[in-house]
Amino acid sequence: MSSEKNNPRFSGASKYVLDDELAKIVDVSMTLEMPLLLKGEPGTGKTMLAHAIAESLQMPLIVLNVKSSMKLIEALYQYDTLTRLNDSRFGDSRRDVSNIESYIKMGKVGQAFTADKRTILLIDEIDKADTDFQDDMLDVLDQMQFDIIEIDKTVKAKHRPVIIITSNAKKDLSDPFLGRCNFHHIAFPDPDMMRMIVEVHFPKLDEELMSVCISTFYRLRELRGIEKKPATRELINWIRALKSDPDFRPKTLLQGRVPYLGILFKKSADLQQAVQQVVKSRG
Amino acid sequence: MFVDFFYTLRERGIPVTPTSFLRLQKAMNAGLVHSLDDFYTVARTILVKSERFFDTYDQIFAHHFENASLEDPTAVELTAIARAMLEEWLQNPEGMAEALGIDQEKLKKMTPEELIQYFLDRLKEQTEAHHGGNKWIGTGGTSPTGHSGIHPGGMRVGGASRNHSAIKVALERRFRDYSQEGPLTQSQMGEALKRLRRMAPTGPKDIVNIDKTIYETMRNAGEIDIIFDRRLADRLKVVLMIDNGGWSMDPYIDVVQTLFHYASSQFKDLKIYFFHNTIYSRVWSDPQRYYKPQDVDDFIRWDPETRFIIVGDANMAPYELVHPNGSIYIDAKQTGVSLERLKLLAGTFRHSVWLNPMSIQEWRYSRTTEIIRQVFPMFELTLDGLEKAVQFLTSAS
């Protein structure tokens, strides 16, 4: 499976700002060959981390977006009966109809197992699926193999993929599941960290704009009665909007006026609340 | 290595498993740990599986490796201790009764929640930590409650036992009792409510019906005729009415909220309304019961197959229920007799239940509860009651 040379250390990627702690944790999980479970508020970069690891280690990334109705088998493989039926009827394809295997398509997990080089498998938002899915998934990842019932064949992982699992912490995951993962909770970045993140996205951002944006952003996060607080993604988009507006001056923010609130607050009730409170604090 | 550290974590209520501890050893052998900082990160990611315990972990780590003093139990720790105590209680009810100074019969009647509350109250009575004293709770003392004490028959609170007399393994009440009668968690609620779903075909025809396809193909003398069906989806309509007014529902906010969150994430076609005490001519779809009123009379036109669930303690002044102008709100106009309204609703929706967060023993002390019980089938808002309610809602179809 993995040897020393294809187990390089992870140190961060061009668009992702990583603290030392997280780098260490990714390292440990790779060495111990355990899935890494990432929890945290939306917008703390759980999904981005997997992309960053893939980029920095030059490994292909395979993303499995979990849906609430998803069955484990969909993640593993699919038997394309319809194409086979079609081929048997018209016989104009180059596939061998009597060979079921040529109608088996690998799902995301299957792809990660059969890939020629070590891959990163991101299982995104696993909390959406039910507990059975989660537990069964862990069995597969534990054994690094699964069976294709139709052709009675076992698919074994050629290279053990680096597995990153994210959860929005809406539901608690089951104990056996947690027992088999390494765990990390990504806290919301503090202003200094956020400054670095913004710098990665806007390398030439004006210092004045930067500090006033960040302080306004954290002030807006503190507003009362907000259901969905603005996160990193919203901040980045907001700054992008401010930059592209030729009439915008950083002074506007200092005076307490906040343009483009709709980018930061995505729910209409939140937006109303925010507008009211911003106006009030100005007056 | 670090076995002490491991046990301290366990004592303080962090659920660390031996497997994960071995995994930590493996990580250290793999040369991943070069400094104390490394160890801190690596041990945490491997051993601690929830951010709820991160703070406790920090404290223990500081205590263990930097000789900082362990703080007195904080709120997080109290919960952890309470949980440990609960486990102990399940294994050793006699010892627990003795330790807390309540007789066993009374203790048996207490719900786990009440017990924890009682226990926390005791904890608060003591204002400073006692280690080796003979007061209430501490470590290594002669008090009945606390860990590693030497009081005969005393119980331990999440600590390793030094004296055998402290562990009486009387397995009278096992875990099953706890999960059946204890406070509802969201996943338990989910298990119970899941059976309510009713699958019906909806949406585009995009699923191949193999049986029909084979049949039709045969009929076609081998010319393939593929038959598509609609996908199955949950089409159950649910109306949830929540009594969210007044102090009488206050103690049940948690459990009702759990129900609310679960229901809103699970049922596609769910309408939630709020009322106070009982239902008059209007209910509201906003929890403040102000902005979005909804006329109850409109309900009659709805699908009678809708599952109609009312959550409330059904406990109020009798005139609120039976007097024509019973509403306790001045601005409510001619309201009509609320009881008639309830009967109308019960008549409209064949599948209706009333979930009552009060325990079944308390029902007969409230006259209005007794009256409403005759209109709506009433169930306790516990796992047990919920299962019965779901059974009722599905069987009547």
Interface residues (C-beta under 8 A of the other chain):
Chain A: E21 K24 I25 D27 V28 S29 T31 L32 M34 L36 L37 K39 T81 L82 L85 R89 T131 K170 K171 D172 D175 L178 G179 C181 N182 F183 H184 H185
Chain B: P15 T17 T19 S20 R23 K26 A27 A30 L32 D38 T41 V42 T45 I46 V48 K49 S50 E51 F54 Q186 S187 V208 I210 I224 I226 S265
